[in-house]
Every structure is written in structure tokens, then in C-alpha cells.
Amino acid sequence: MDFGLTGKRALVLGASRGLGHAVAATLNAEGAHVTIAGRNPVALEKAAGAMAHPDKVCVLRIELGQPQSVADAIEELGERGSTAIDILVNNGGGPPPGSVLDVEAEQWLHHFSAMVASTFTLTNHLVPAMRARRWGRIVNIVSSGVVQPIPNLGISNALRASIVGYAKTLAAEVAGDGVTVNSVLPGRIETDRLKQLDAAAAERTGQDAETVMKTSHAQIPAGRYGRPQEFASMVAFLASDLAGYVTGSSIRVDGGMIRSV
Ligand SMILES: NC(=O)c1ccc[n+]([C@@H]2O[C@H](COP(=O)([O-])OP(=O)(O)OC[C@H]3O[C@@H](n4cnc5c(N)ncnc54)[C@H](OP(=O)(O)O)[C@@H]3O)[C@@H](O)[C@H]2O)c1
């Protein structure tokens, strides 16, 4: 199947490892030129070297929690010709676990800035050129928590919901110009982030990590965690030419974990 990605230009945030890296590698393997972004330049260079077509990879340093860094990255993209970006994959680090009751006002603002405002700012910057070219793809990596809030992940549950609201609104505004906007909801996919959450759960409950993982597997109809590639394939499809009529959707990649229809 030809995804029609040859020659397309993608910007993938949070792409030095985990889900973002798997997405960037898949787009690159399908022929897209990818700019991979994150905080750590060494990790980004290493990630770039692991792609199928390293000659079609650029790195971009960005700290999503710092508005100045986001502004600098936008300026750098402009110098490189940011109007050429066809595909934007919004992604970044997850917030710490905990109850919503324990979050102070300043922490809400900090995480809003890192997870939400940066997404809105970058998307608003890149969409006008996509509309002008009458082709564009925005894919937001969020979480199953936007449908079924996850216990003890209060910040994530509360803030990611606003990305889905933004995406649905934007999708209707730009659908007539060939730009699609979708959100993908990972359930539990094997990455560093999942290991950290399982380790935190083990510490909180006094169980060992193996027991936490087995309990978690038992809650997933597929009986296991997902692989990053299984997640990336869905994002690559949404980013492709084939998915031109899919927009404003929230799509689960969760092995059946969310039980509601
Ligand atoms: N894996 C899952 O099962 C799952 C489930 C639900 C939701 N999610 C969410 O999906 C997203 C990706 O998950 P993942 O498992 O791939 O996470 P991950 O393994 O922690 O990777 C996060 C990526 O984002 C980058 N990053 C982190 N903080 C950043 C910041 N402030 N500015 C710029 N880049 C930043 C990291 O690179 P640097 O550290 O080098 O910057 C890394 O490339 C996370 O938000 C996670 O919470 C994941």
C-alpha cells in the first residue's frame, strides 16, 4: 500500500524516543522527510541515525515547557522554510502522576504551558501554509485518559482533554482546505514513560514491578502492552494521503482497554 508520504515533510515532537520516535521512523521509512524535536540534542542525533533514511532527517531542539524555546524553534523552522511542513505530530513528555487535589495553581500553569499552549502555538503557526497548499495533517498524541480518566494521572486527564477540544474545533475550521486534524489515544504502549508509571505504581502499592505489569496486562483484553510500532502505524496512516476523509476523530490504540463504545 502506498501511503503517499514520499516527498512530504513532517515535524514530529517528542521524537527522540518512545512513541514519537516510532512515528518519525515510520514516516521516514515511508519516504517522508522528518524533523525530529526534543530537549536533548545528543538523543536526537542518535535517534536520527537509527532511521531508514538518515539523509532525510533534521533535528530541532525544543523545550515545550518554555514559551521562549517554542518561539525560538518557530523562528528556526522559519529559517529552514517551515511553510514546507505538511505533517505535524504533536507529542511530548507526560506529566507526573498524582491526584488533582495535590496540584498547585503554578503547577497547572506550568504543565498547561508544556502540554497544551505549546501544541496550540505550533499548530496555529503551521496550519496557514498547509491551508494555502490545500494539504496538511495534524495528529495529536494524547491518552486513553481523555475518554476514561486514569486514576492517579490527574494532570494528564485534565489537560489532555483540552487538546481534544481544540483539535475537534480546528478540524471543522480547516476541513474544506484539505487539512485533517485527529487525536490518537495510546492505552498502554511499552516505552520509557510506561516503565516510569509502572515503577511509580509499584512504589505506591508496595508491589514489585513484575506484579504491577501482570495486573496491568490483565486489564487489557489483548492481554499485553502495545508495541510502539503498532501505535506508529496508526499515526502514519492518519498522516498519509489515504486518510484524507478522516478528521476530527479520536482514535484509540489500546488493545481494547477502554471499555466504553
Ligand atoms: N506510552 C504509553 O503507553 C502512553 C499512554 C498514554 C499517554 N502517553 C503519552 O504519550 C506521550 C509520549 O509517550 P512516550 O511513552 O513515548 O513518552 P516518553 O518515552 O517519555 O518520550 C517522551 C518524548 O518527549 C520528549 N520530551 C519530554 N519532555 C519534553 C519537553 N518538555 N519538551 C520537549 N520534548 C520533551 C522526550 O525527549 P527529551 O526528554 O529528550 O526531551 C521524548 O522524546 C507522553 O506525553 C505520554 O504521557 C503515553
The ligand as a Gaussian input file, in Angstrom:
#p B3LYP/6-31G(d) Opt

LIG

0 1
 N        3.372000       5.053000      26.377000
 C        2.108000       4.997000      26.716000
 O        1.543000       3.931000      26.932000
 C        1.299000       6.271000      26.835000
 C       -0.035000       6.170000      27.233000
 C       -0.786000       7.336000      27.342000
 C       -0.210000       8.557000      27.065000
 N        1.100000       8.616000      26.691000
 C        1.673000       9.924000      26.423000
 O        2.174000       9.992000      25.105000
 C        3.344000      10.827000      25.087000
 C        4.508000      10.036000      24.513000
 O        4.655000       8.883000      25.283000
 P        6.021000       8.062000      25.378000
 O        5.642000       6.847000      26.103000
 O        6.674000       7.974000      24.082000
 O        6.875000       9.036000      26.344000
 P        8.467000       9.063000      26.579000
 O        9.057000       7.732000      26.337000
 O        8.626000       9.688000      27.920000
 O        9.003000      10.086000      25.452000
 C        8.692000      11.443000      25.527000
 C        9.375000      12.199000      24.401000
 O        9.070000      13.597000      24.574000
 C       10.285000      14.356000      24.740000
 N       10.034000      15.376000      25.746000
 C        9.728000      15.176000      27.044000
 N        9.534000      16.346000      27.670000
 C        9.738000      17.311000      26.739000
 C        9.726000      18.737000      26.795000
 N        9.426000      19.393000      27.914000
 N        9.998000      19.426000      25.658000
 C       10.296000      18.770000      24.514000
 N       10.318000      17.429000      24.403000
 C       10.055000      16.698000      25.510000
 C       11.327000      13.319000      25.171000
 O       12.635000      13.680000      24.766000
 P       13.647000      14.532000      25.716000
 O       13.491000      14.004000      27.098000
 O       14.985000      14.332000      25.116000
 O       13.169000      15.959000      25.577000
 C       10.888000      12.088000      24.415000
 O       11.363000      12.139000      23.077000
 C        3.599000      11.259000      26.537000
 O        3.008000      12.523000      26.750000
 C        2.863000      10.201000      27.337000
 O        2.471000      10.655000      28.601000
 C        1.870000       7.509000      26.570000

